[in-house]
Every structure is written in structure tokens, then in C-alpha cells.
Amino acid sequence: MLSVDVDNKGNGCVNNSMENERPPDPADWAVMDVVNYFRTAGFEEQAGAFQEQEIDGKSLLLMTRNDVLTGLQLKLGPALKIYEYHVKPLQTKHLKNISS
């Protein structure tokens, strides 16, 4: 299970050191995997936007900063944290894994 670093929960920072129930590659995540990822990261309120917009792992990896900031109709603060601390790092990690 994915654990949330309590000291950084307000920032939405996630500690990925533990196993979780989602496939390891975000490209393989279903919509509910994405929703549960953000719920676990401390974005319970915002996670529903990913479900409403049917964002699965492949879609998540294609999202731009603008998509997250405006397309999901989230408040700016949480949207910035979601993109900078979660979407962008997941994209970077995925690109590193596929280029290896």
C-alpha cells in the first residue's frame, strides 16, 4: 500500500517506498487507480475530478501543467501541488523507465 509521509501530507508529498495495489507502471493504471493514488496522497476532494474526467494512467501521463490547472477545474493551490509533486514526477519516472 502507498504510504503518505505525514510531515508532508499538507503538501501532498507521497512516500513511494512501500508496495501498493496499483500496477507499478502508471501507464497501466485504471481510472480508479488514479483516483486512489490521489486520495492516498491527501487529495481526497480533488481525486473525484480525475474520476469525473475519466483520467486513467495513460491520460495522466499525457497531462500538461495547463490540463491540471484548468482542465480539471480544481482550486489553484491543490492543482499546482498535484502537478508539481505527482503528475510531473510520475511522467519523468515513466519516461526514464521506458528509455532504459
Secondary structure, DSSP 8 states (H G I E B T S, - for coil): --EE-GGGGGGT-EE--S--SS-SSGGG--HHHHHHHHHHTT-HHHHHHHHHTT--HHHHHH--HHIIIIIT---HHHHHHHIIIIIHHHHHHHHHHHH-
